[in-house]
Amino acid sequence: MTAASAAGAGPRLPRLRLRIDLAYDGSPFAGFARQPDQTTVQGTLEGALSRCLGQEVLTTCAGRTDRGVHAVAQVVHLDVDPSVAVAQRSLADLLGGRPTSPELRRRVDGLVGPAITLWQVRRVPDDFDARFSATGRGYRYRLVDAETVAPLDRFDRWHVGVPLALPPMRAAARYLLGEHDFAAFCKRVPGRSSVRRLDQIAITRPAPGQVHVRLAGAAFCHNQVRSIVGCLVEVGRHRWEPDRVGEVLASRDRQLLARVAPPHGLTLERVTYGRRFPAAPPAGT
């Protein structure tokens, strides 16, 4: 037991599992996952939570994002010992029977800095898992194919600088739908499968000079979305025929990939949890 815990310990209370829905600008972070001597989203969030709750906390997320990747719908869970006096004050809403904790949200939000926003903090059942309870994840990749780009758009869009042809990009995307071994599109992790199911790829032009690629599936492996977008851009620039994307997929050879799209154009924008738990981001955000 820590000194803070010993000083404020009263009757032992059951541990609480909390869910936090948050968003972040990935630009100042070395990715989501905590790393020694690096500023990360997870490290920053856990530091703020530990300070507010008077105890060390560890979080589990819905999906790790790479350096520079953004999120509007990240989800984490953590377990808290509410017997600590500091935690009792921070968790007064939840211990009083309310489903959410606006006060804890405000306190942590004030400590994490302007690049992170907490949407909501709520109590969840012990069997909720931010990662393994998720039934789907959605990403959006933003591109600019105009000759020039607005200054603010430089931070969350890839400026390809030449017009992209969307019909062949959509034809290429169809090769990727369904369940496949995406080994060619994923960074290899020993002991982990690269078989994934891709349910949707929507390629749209919401405004002149803007192209959005939305991808949805149960789960994605490391670098999968950015690798796919890099290949689709080659097709849109008429450097590749659409069927070449299918050939790369079938090869399972990462050496055949085009350039991996840069991270700053990618945003995690939705995580679903089936009927039992609400999706992220929360309604109204």
VEXFI-707852 format. One record per residue: residue number from 1; chain; x, y, z of N, C-alpha, C, O in turn. Coordinates in steps of 0.02 Angstrom, whole numbers, m for minus. Atoms other than C-alpha are relative to their C-alpha. Example, Ala and Ser with C-alpha at 12.3 -4.5 7.8 and 13.67 -1.06 7.14 Angstrom:
# VEXFI-707852
- lovo/vofi/neast/nnorth/nup/caeast/canorth/caup/ceast/cnorth/cup/oeast/onorth/oup
- 1/A/45/m59/0/615/m225/390/45/60/0/97/59/33
- 2/A/m42/m59/m3/684/m53/357/m39/55/37/m14/110/45
END
This chain:
# VEXFI-707852
- lovo/vofi/neast/nnorth/nup/caeast/canorth/caup/ceast/cnorth/cup/oeast/onorth/oup
- 1/A/42/m60/0/0/0/0/44/62/0/93/65/37
- 2/A/m39/m61/2/67/174/m43/m13/42/61/m61/29/98
- 3/A/9/m44/m58/88/310/87/m66/37/m4/m100/45/46
- 4/A/64/m34/8/m61/402/13/m57/m46/18/m106/m24/49
- 5/A/53/47/m15/m165/246/27/m5/m12/75/m60/m14/103
- 6/A/1/14/m71/m112/211/206/m29/57/40/m64/46/89
- 7/A/23/m57/m37/m149/388/261/m75/8/m3/m106/33/44
- 8/A/71/m12/7/m325/386/196/m41/m63/0/m100/m61/m17
- 9/A/35/64/5/m372/203/210/m55/m4/52/m44/10/111
- 10/A/55/15/m44/m541/164/285/m23/m69/m15/17/m112/m32
- 11/A/26/66/19/m655/16/257/16/m14/m73/9/29/m116
- 12/A/m20/19/68/m596/m78/103/m62/m5/m45/m109/m40/m28
- 13/A/55/0/48/m712/m47/m45/19/m41/m61/78/m45/m78
- 14/A/m16/36/62/m726/m154/m201/30/47/m52/12/105/m56
- 15/A/m30/m41/53/m620/m92/m346/m53/19/m51/m99/m19/m65
- 16/A/45/m25/52/m709/12/m476/34/m4/m68/94/10/m73
- 17/A/m26/m4/68/m686/m8/m662/m30/61/m33/m91/70/m35
- 18/A/21/m62/33/m694/157/m755/13/m4/m75/62/m35/m97
- 19/A/m10/m9/72/m714/193/m939/7/74/m14/m31/115/11
- 20/A/m11/m69/20/m645/353/m1012/m3/4/m76/32/m33/m111
- 21/A/2/m15/71/m692/417/m1185/38/65/m10/26/114/24
- 22/A/m43/m58/8/m564/540/m1251/18/11/m74/8/m32/m116
- 23/A/m24/m19/66/m496/629/m1404/68/32/8/85/57/61
- 24/A/m65/m34/m4/m323/693/m1446/26/17/m69/12/m15/m119
- 25/A/m41/m19/57/m216/782/m1572/65/m38/8/102/m26/57
- 26/A/m59/42/m8/m77/658/m1602/66/35/m15/119/5/m4
- 27/A/m61/m34/22/49/789/m1663/55/3/52/113/m11/35
- 28/A/m55/m7/m48/145/816/m1499/20/m65/34/64/m64/78
- 29/A/m12/62/m37/146/633/m1446/38/m51/m41/33/m53/m103
- 30/A/m36/56/32/258/485/m1484/m46/m61/m1/m25/m117/17
- 31/A/49/54/3/101/380/m1509/m42/m3/63/m33/37/109
- 32/A/43/8/m59/m30/321/m1386/37/m35/57/36/m11/114
- 33/A/m26/44/m52/66/186/m1291/57/32/39/100/65/11
- 34/A/m53/m27/m43/174/234/m1143/68/m27/m22/75/m85/m41
- 35/A/m69/18/17/362/233/m1179/47/37/46/34/95/63
- 36/A/m48/m34/m43/511/272/m1069/29/63/m34/49/60/m92
- 37/A/m32/m62/24/572/452/m1090/m33/29/m63/m2/66/m100
- 38/A/37/m27/57/439/490/m1221/m67/28/24/m97/1/71
- 39/A/66/m28/m16/284/599/m1212/m53/m36/m41/m54/m31/m103
- 40/A/52/39/34/136/487/m1254/m68/17/29/m73/44/83
- 41/A/68/m12/m24/m52/498/m1238/m13/m40/64/m39/m14/113
- 42/A/13/43/m58/m60/351/m1118/39/23/61/11/25/116
- 43/A/m40/m23/m56/82/413/m1010/m27/64/31/m29/71/92
- 44/A/28/m63/m24/6/587/m998/m65/m11/37/m76/17/90
- 45/A/65/14/m31/m167/520/m958/9/m36/67/m23/m17/116
- 46/A/m10/38/m63/m105/396/m827/31/44/54/15/36/113
- 47/A/m29/m46/m49/m1/531/m744/m53/44/32/m53/54/93
- 48/A/54/m43/m26/m152/645/m727/m48/m39/44/m70/m14/96
- 49/A/45/41/m39/m263/504/m665/31/m19/67/m3/m17/119
- 50/A/m33/19/m62/m136/448/m536/1/58/49/m9/49/109
- 51/A/m1/m59/m44/m123/625/m469/m70/13/30/m75/29/89
- 52/A/68/m14/m25/m312/644/m455/m25/m55/47/m64/m40/92
- 53/A/27/56/m38/m343/471/m380/45/m22/57/25/m64/97
- 54/A/m44/17/m55/m193/460/m263/27/m70/m2/42/m100/50
- 55/A/m25/69/7/m134/293/m331/24/m10/m72/3/25/m118
- 56/A/m23/16/67/m42/219/m479/m57/m34/m38/m90/m78/m12
- 57/A/52/32/41/m160/174/m621/31/m21/m66/79/9/m90
- 58/A/m20/24/66/m137/76/m782/m63/m4/m43/m115/m28/m20
- 59/A/58/m2/45/m252/96/m931/9/m50/m57/65/m68/m76
- 60/A/3/42/60/m302/m19/m1074/m43/37/m52/m97/61/m35
- 61/A/35/m40/50/m356/62/m1238/m35/m44/m52/m20/m103/m59
- 62/A/35/35/54/m472/15/m1381/45/m15/m58/37/m67/m91
- 63/A/m45/11/56/m334/32/m1509/59/48/3/49/109/4
- 64/A/m59/m44/m2/m156/97/m1501/7/37/m66/m5/10/m120
- 65/A/m13/m40/60/m117/237/m1622/74/18/m3/107/26/49
- 66/A/m71/m15/10/54/276/m1695/16/73/12/m29/115/22
- 67/A/m23/m69/m6/157/434/m1677/m35/44/m52/m34/29/m112
- 68/A/31/m48/46/59/580/m1752/m71/m16/m20/m103/26/m52
- 69/A/70/18/17/m107/488/m1773/m47/29/51/m31/31/111
- 70/A/49/m34/m43/m261/574/m1702/m57/m47/19/m63/m102/m8
- 71/A/60/38/m19/m418/511/m1616/m54/48/24/m40/96/59
- 72/A/57/m34/m29/m591/579/m1583/m41/m49/41/m90/m29/73
- 73/A/42/51/m31/m655/415/m1511/41/m54/34/23/m113/32
- 74/A/m37/50/m37/m521/330/m1408/m37/m19/64/m73/23/93
- 75/A/31/24/m62/m581/225/m1260/53/m36/41/92/m75/14
- 76/A/m43/37/m44/m484/165/m1109/m40/m24/60/m92/5/77
- 77/A/28/18/m65/m528/70/m952/57/m6/50/115/m16/32
- 78/A/m48/6/m55/m441/65/m783/m37/m23/62/m97/m13/68
- 79/A/28/22/m64/m469/m10/m612/27/44/56/86/59/58
- 80/A/m17/m48/m52/m470/103/m459/m17/m29/68/m69/m61/77
- 81/A/14/17/m70/m457/69/m273/m34/61/32/m1/110/46
- 82/A/35/m58/m27/m592/184/m202/8/9/75/m21/56/104
- 83/A/m11/m6/m72/m535/155/m22/47/58/17/47/82/74
- 84/A/m47/m55/m11/m400/289/m42/m39/65/8/m85/79/m31
- 85/A/37/m61/m14/m458/455/30/m3/47/m60/m55/76/m74
- 86/A/m2/m43/58/m402/553/m123/m49/m26/m53/m85/13/m84
- 87/A/45/30/49/m496/432/m235/m73/10/20/m116/22/m23
- 88/A/69/m9/m23/m653/445/m127/m25/70/m18/m83/77/m39
- 89/A/21/m68/17/m657/633/m155/m8/7/m76/m55/39/m100
- 90/A/3/m5/73/m622/615/m341/m59/m38/m30/m86/m19/m81
- 91/A/52/44/26/m752/478/m363/m67/11/35/m110/m33/33
- 92/A/61/m12/m40/m889/559/m257/m63/m12/m41/m112/m39/m15
- 93/A/60/10/43/m1012/558/m404/m17/m74/m6/m74/m94/3
- 94/A/11/71/12/m989/373/m439/m17/m36/65/m60/m80/66
- 95/A/13/33/m64/m985/320/m256/m69/20/27/m98/m15/69
- 96/A/67/m20/m20/m1146/417/m233/m54/m30/m44/m114/m15/m34
- 97/A/50/35/41/m1230/310/m365/m11/27/m69/m52/0/m106
- 98/A/9/m28/68/m1215/419/m520/40/m41/m50/92/m69/m32
- 99/A/m35/42/49/m1163/332/m682/63/33/m28/107/m2/m54
- 100/A/m58/m35/27/m1037/466/m734/30/45/54/m1/59/105
- 101/A/m36/m43/m47/m910/576/m646/23/64/m34/80/67/m57
- 102/A/m20/m63/32/m911/754/m716/59/33/35/101/64/2
- 103/A/m53/m34/m37/m795/816/m577/68/m32/m16/116/4/m28
- 104/A/m63/33/17/m660/685/m611/19/16/m72/77/27/m87
- 105/A/m14/m18/70/m676/720/m797/31/69/m4/81/79/m39
- 106/A/m26/m69/3/m648/906/m769/70/4/30/113/39/3
- 107/A/m65/m4/m33/m501/879/m652/55/m30/m44/108/0/m53
- 108/A/m50/32/43/m409/758/m767/9/40/m64/65/48/m88
- 109/A/m3/m39/62/m451/861/m921/43/62/9/77/84/m37
- 110/A/m40/m59/m13/m369/1011/m839/73/m15/8/114/31/6
- 111/A/m70/19/m11/m208/914/m810/35/m27/m62/96/m24/m66
- 112/A/m31/34/56/m180/826/m976/25/47/m55/62/26/m99
- 113/A/m23/m48/50/m152/984/m1078/m48/6/m58/m94/m33/m65
- 114/A/48/m16/53/m237/1056/m1232/m4/m51/m56/m52/m49/m95
- 115/A/1/49/55/m193/911/m1350/m44/m60/15/m55/m101/m29
- 116/A/44/56/m19/m307/790/m1255/m65/29/29/m63/77/68
- 117/A/65/m18/m29/m493/808/m1217/m34/m63/25/m39/m112/m11
- 118/A/41/54/m27/m591/693/m1103/m73/15/m13/m98/67/8
- 119/A/71/m8/13/m769/672/m1164/m42/m20/61/m89/15/79
- 120/A/42/27/m53/m834/568/m1020/38/m50/43/81/m86/17
- 121/A/m25/51/m45/m786/465/m867/m61/m34/31/m104/0/59
- 122/A/58/36/m26/m909/329/m815/22/m65/33/75/m93/17
- 123/A/m12/65/m30/m918/174/m708/m29/m53/m47/m82/m44/m76
- 124/A/23/55/43/m934/10/m804/7/m66/37/44/m70/87
- 125/A/m7/65/m32/m955/m173/m757/71/m27/m6/109/m6/m50
- 126/A/m68/26/m2/m798/m271/m715/19/m38/m64/79/m45/m78
- 127/A/m17/38/60/m811/m371/m877/6/44/m62/19/19/m117
- 128/A/m12/m44/57/m801/m217/m988/75/5/m12/114/15/35
- 129/A/m70/m6/19/m635/m213/m1081/3/45/m61/m26/30/m113
- 130/A/m3/m48/55/m594/m64/m1191/23/m31/m65/m1/m12/m119
- 131/A/m26/32/61/m500/m175/m1312/m42/m59/m22/m65/m61/m78
- 132/A/30/63/20/m581/m345/m1309/m77/1/m3/m107/m42/m35
- 133/A/73/m7/6/m762/m289/m1286/m20/36/m64/m79/34/m83
- 134/A/16/m37/61/m751/m183/m1444/m20/m47/m57/13/m98/m68
- 135/A/24/40/56/m847/m253/m1592/17/31/m68/11/m1/m119
- 136/A/m17/m32/63/m792/m127/m1722/40/64/11/33/96/64
- 137/A/m39/m61/m2/m673/16/m1758/m4/34/m67/m4/1/m119
- 138/A/4/m38/62/m683/154/m1887/53/54/m3/64/90/46
- 139/A/m52/m50/11/m544/262/m1957/m18/43/m60/m53/21/m106
- 140/A/5/m43/59/m543/409/m2075/69/28/m17/105/52/26
- 141/A/m62/m29/24/m395/462/m2180/m18/58/m47/m56/49/m94
- 142/A/14/m61/39/m399/639/m2252/58/15/m47/116/13/m27
- 143/A/m50/m19/51/m308/688/m2411/m20/66/m31/m79/84/m34
- 144/A/11/m60/41/m289/851/m2506/34/m12/m67/94/m23/m71
- 145/A/m30/11/66/m266/829/m2693/m2/63/m43/7/60/m104
- 146/A/m6/m64/35/m273/1014/m2738/74/20/m2/116/m9/33
- 147/A/m70/m22/6/m113/1104/m2788/25/33/63/83/25/81
- 148/A/m19/m33/m62/m113/1207/m2629/m43/m26/57/m95/m56/46
- 149/A/35/24/m59/m169/1170/m2452/m5/56/51/43/94/60
- 150/A/8/m51/m52/m240/1283/m2316/46/m15/59/58/m74/74
- 151/A/m49/12/m54/m120/1307/m2170/m25/m48/54/13/m92/75
- 152/A/24/44/m53/m232/1222/m2040/m8/m72/m24/m5/m118/16
- 153/A/9/68/27/m260/1073/m2156/66/m39/m3/64/m100/m13
- 154/A/m65/35/3/m74/1032/m2153/9/m48/59/51/m92/56
- 155/A/m12/37/m61/m93/955/m1980/m41/m65/4/m24/m109/44
- 156/A/40/62/m3/m226/821/m2013/m19/m26/m69/m67/m64/m75
- 157/A/12/24/68/m218/790/m2201/67/m11/m35/116/24/m24
- 158/A/m58/12/42/m93/717/m2322/m10/39/m65/m58/27/m101
- 159/A/4/m39/61/m61/841/m2461/37/m37/m56/98/m35/m60
- 160/A/m32/37/55/m31/733/m2615/14/45/m59/58/30/m100
- 161/A/m18/m53/48/m35/887/m2728/m19/m11/m71/m10/33/m113
- 162/A/23/12/68/m105/805/m2884/m70/m30/3/m86/m64/52
- 163/A/69/26/m2/m286/762/m2929/m1/m76/3/36/m110/m33
- 164/A/8/72/m6/m339/587/m2878/m64/m22/m36/m116/11/m31
- 165/A/59/29/34/m457/480/m2984/m34/m48/48/m5/m99/66
- 166/A/34/41/m51/m586/408/m2864/m28/m65/m27/m25/m115/9
- 167/A/28/64/23/m670/275/m2975/50/m57/1/32/m111/26
- 168/A/m46/57/m5/m512/168/m2994/21/m14/72/35/m72/89
- 169/A/m15/12/m70/m473/192/m2809/m55/m44/31/m40/m89/70
- 170/A/55/41/m26/m646/122/m2768/3/m71/m27/m13/m119/8
- 171/A/m6/67/29/m618/m22/m2887/55/m40/35/47/m99/48
- 172/A/m55/33/m35/m453/m62/m2801/m21/m20/71/m2/m73/95
- 173/A/21/13/m69/m533/m52/m2628/m42/m62/5/m42/m96/57
- 174/A/44/59/m3/m656/m190/m2672/39/m65/9/13/m113/37
- 175/A/m41/60/m10/m513/m316/m2676/13/m13/75/29/m69/94
- 176/A/m19/5/m70/m486/m282/m2490/m58/m16/46/m47/m32/105
- 177/A/58/11/m43/m663/m304/m2426/m5/m74/19/12/m118/m20
- 178/A/7/69/m24/m700/m459/m2322/59/m20/43/99/21/64
- 179/A/m54/26/m43/m584/m570/m2222/58/m25/m42/48/m66/m88
- 180/A/m61/19/37/m406/m590/m2285/59/m1/48/55/24/104
- 181/A/m64/m8/m34/m229/m612/m2227/32/64/m27/53/67/m84
- 182/A/m26/m65/20/m168/m432/m2231/74/7/15/98/62/29
- 183/A/m71/m1/m18/14/m479/m2202/39/52/m41/86/82/m15
- 184/A/m35/m49/41/69/m368/m2346/m11/71/24/29/116/9
- 185/A/19/m68/m21/m15/m218/m2265/14/13/74/0/68/99
- 186/A/m10/m6/m72/36/m247/m2083/73/m9/19/109/m49/m12
- 187/A/m66/13/m29/196/m231/m1985/m4/m66/37/m48/m77/78
- 188/A/2/67/m30/236/m408/m1932/15/3/74/64/33/96
- 189/A/m10/7/m72/218/m445/m1746/4/m75/14/m45/m110/3
- 190/A/m7/71/m12/286/m616/m1695/m55/m27/44/m72/1/96
- 191/A/52/33/m40/150/m732/m1633/m70/27/m10/m117/1/19
- 192/A/66/m29/12/6/m624/m1696/m22/m10/m72/18/m4/m118
- 193/A/28/10/67/m106/m660/m1843/m12/66/m35/m27/117/m3
- 194/A/16/m60/40/m127/m534/m1983/m65/m10/m39/m79/28/m86
- 195/A/66/10/31/m297/m603/m2034/m49/49/31/m57/51/92
- 196/A/48/m50/m23/m427/m464/m2022/m59/1/m48/m54/m21/m106
- 197/A/60/m9/42/m601/m428/m2087/m12/74/m10/m20/112/38
- 198/A/13/m70/17/m627/m263/m2177/m71/5/m26/m87/m22/m79
- 199/A/71/m3/16/m811/m219/m2182/m18/57/m48/m66/51/m86
- 200/A/18/m58/42/m808/m51/m2271/62/40/m18/106/51/24
- 201/A/m46/m53/21/m697/63/m2373/m41/49/m42/m64/31/m96
- 202/A/38/m51/35/m786/223/m2425/47/56/m19/81/85/23
- 203/A/m45/m52/25/m692/346/m2534/m44/56/m29/m80/45/m78
- 204/A/45/m54/18/m778/515/m2551/40/65/m11/97/72/10
- 205/A/m28/m67/9/m745/694/m2604/m49/49/32/m96/72/m1
- 206/A/48/m44/m35/m833/803/m2473/2/72/m23/m46/109/m14
- 207/A/m7/m69/25/m768/964/m2552/54/m1/m54/95/m47/m54
- 208/A/m53/m2/51/m661/1014/m2701/69/m1/32/83/36/79
- 209/A/m67/5/m26/m481/965/m2670/8/m43/61/64/m51/87
- 210/A/m2/41/m60/m526/852/m2524/m23/m71/m16/m72/m81/m52
- 211/A/19/71/8/m533/661/m2522/4/m33/69/54/m26/105
- 212/A/1/36/m63/m584/557/m2372/m5/m75/m14/m43/m97/m57
- 213/A/4/73/4/m554/370/m2353/m20/m25/69/17/m17/118
- 214/A/24/27/m64/m657/288/m2216/3/m76/m3/m18/m107/m52
- 215/A/m6/73/m5/m621/110/m2161/m31/m23/65/m22/8/117
- 216/A/32/28/m60/m720/3/m2040/10/m75/1/7/m108/m51
- 217/A/m9/72/m9/m689/m170/m1971/2/m16/74/2/29/116
- 218/A/m1/19/m71/m685/m270/m1811/64/22/34/63/45/91
- 219/A/m65/m18/m28/m499/m237/m1784/49/10/m57/38/m16/m112
- 220/A/m51/m14/49/m346/m177/m1877/68/m17/29/79/m9/89
- 221/A/m68/12/m23/m164/m228/m1867/44/61/m12/23/109/m45
- 222/A/m45/m58/0/m15/m112/m1852/17/22/m71/42/m17/m112
- 223/A/m15/m31/65/3/5/m2003/m49/m19/m55/m39/1/m112
- 224/A/44/25/53/m141/m79/m2096/m35/57/m39/m34/57/m100
- 225/A/38/m52/34/m244/77/m2132/46/44/m42/31/58/m100
- 226/A/m46/m44/37/m97/186/m2183/31/m36/m61/44/m4/m112
- 227/A/m26/37/56/m28/48/m2294/m51/m6/m56/m34/0/m115
- 228/A/54/3/49/m196/28/m2381/m6/67/m36/m10/70/m98
- 229/A/8/m67/31/m212/216/m2410/58/15/m47/47/43/m100
- 230/A/m58/m12/44/m36/225/m2481/m8/m34/m68/9/m5/m119
- 231/A/12/36/64/m82/94/m2612/m57/31/m40/m53/36/m101
- 232/A/56/m31/35/m248/176/m2653/20/65/m33/m5/82/m87
- 233/A/m24/m63/30/m160/341/m2685/39/m15/m64/33/22/m113
- 234/A/m35/19/61/m46/254/m2811/m50/m15/m57/m38/3/m115
- 235/A/52/13/50/m203/194/m2900/m32/66/m23/m42/76/m82
- 236/A/31/m64/17/m282/367/m2891/43/45/m43/18/88/m79
- 237/A/m46/m39/41/m126/442/m2970/15/m35/m67/56/m10/m106
- 238/A/m9/38/62/m136/313/m3112/69/m31/m6/92/m46/m61
- 239/A/m63/36/0/30/237/m3063/m10/m75/4/32/m114/m20
- 240/A/18/71/m7/m52/70/m3021/m68/m11/m31/m111/33/m29
- 241/A/67/22/18/m197/m21/m3100/m34/m27/63/m1/m50/109
- 242/A/35/23/m60/m333/m67/m2974/16/m72/20/21/m87/80
- 243/A/m11/70/m18/m298/m254/m2985/67/m13/33/79/m66/62
- 244/A/m65/10/m33/m121/m228/m2924/m9/m2/76/30/m36/111
- 245/A/13/3/m72/m192/m198/m2749/m20/m70/20/1/m96/72
- 246/A/18/69/m13/m271/m370/m2758/60/m46/m3/65/m94/35
- 247/A/m61/41/6/m104/m443/m2812/44/8/62/73/m41/87
- 248/A/m40/m12/m61/m14/m362/m2665/m31/m37/59/4/m69/99
- 249/A/35/36/m54/m146/m431/m2546/14/m75/m3/31/m106/48
- 250/A/m10/72/7/m129/m607/m2616/72/m21/13/84/m77/35
- 251/A/m71/17/m8/61/m601/m2608/20/m7/72/65/m46/89
- 252/A/m18/m3/m71/66/m568/m2420/73/23/9/105/7/59
- 253/A/m70/m23/m1/233/m485/m2459/2/76/9/m18/113/m35
- 254/A/m1/m72/m16/259/m315/m2377/48/38/m45/42/99/m52
- 255/A/m48/m33/44/402/m278/m2496/m33/28/m63/m4/70/m97
- 256/A/35/m23/60/274/m251/m2635/m42/61/11/m73/88/m36
- 257/A/42/m58/m16/187/m108/m2546/24/63/m34/83/69/m53
- 258/A/m18/m68/18/183/69/m2607/22/36/64/30/4/116
- 259/A/m17/m40/m58/231/209/m2489/m56/m5/52/m115/m2/35
- 260/A/49/m3/m54/145/199/m2320/m21/72/11/22/116/18
- 261/A/24/m68/m9/36/352/m2298/24/29/66/29/m7/115
- 262/A/m25/m31/m62/101/476/m2168/m53/m1/55/m113/m2/40
- 263/A/47/10/m55/22/466/m1995/m48/58/11/m104/46/35
- 264/A/40/m57/m22/m47/642/m1977/m68/6/m35/m111/43/m12
- 265/A/65/m2/33/m190/612/m2100/m52/m47/29/m109/m47/8
- 266/A/43/54/m25/m264/470/m1997/m31/18/67/1/46/111
- 267/A/36/m11/m62/m396/483/m1861/m42/m61/18/m79/m87/m25
- 268/A/47/50/m27/m479/349/m1755/m63/36/18/m63/79/63
- 269/A/60/m41/m10/m657/411/m1762/m60/m37/28/m111/m5/42
- 270/A/57/34/m30/m770/274/m1695/21/m68/26/60/m104/m5
- 271/A/m8/67/m28/m767/122/m1581/m68/m23/23/m103/13/59
- 272/A/66/26/m18/m922/13/m1561/8/m59/47/57/m95/46
- 273/A/m1/52/m50/m966/m107/m1421/m64/m41/0/m86/m66/52
- 274/A/61/40/4/m1121/m195/m1484/m57/33/37/m57/94/47
- 275/A/60/m27/m33/m1287/m174/m1394/10/12/74/m26/52/104
- 276/A/m5/m3/m72/m1223/m192/m1218/31/66/25/12/92/77
- 277/A/m35/m60/m23/m1108/m40/m1207/m5/54/m55/m6/37/m114
- 278/A/5/m54/50/m1120/131/m1292/62/5/m43/117/m14/m22
- 279/A/m56/m12/45/m1011/172/m1441/37/63/19/12/103/59
- 280/A/m38/m61/m9/m877/306/m1440/7/33/m69/16/m2/m119
- 281/A/4/m46/m56/m876/452/m1456/m71/4/28/m118/m17/m6
- 282/A/67/m5/m28/m1023/487/m1338/m44/46/m42/m20/91/m76
- 283/A/47/m43/37/m1179/564/m1416/7/72/23/14/86/82
- 284/A/m2/m70/m16/m1172/751/m1425/70/31/0/77/92/9
- 285/A/m68/m28/1/m982/769/m1435/19/21/m70/75/46/m80
END
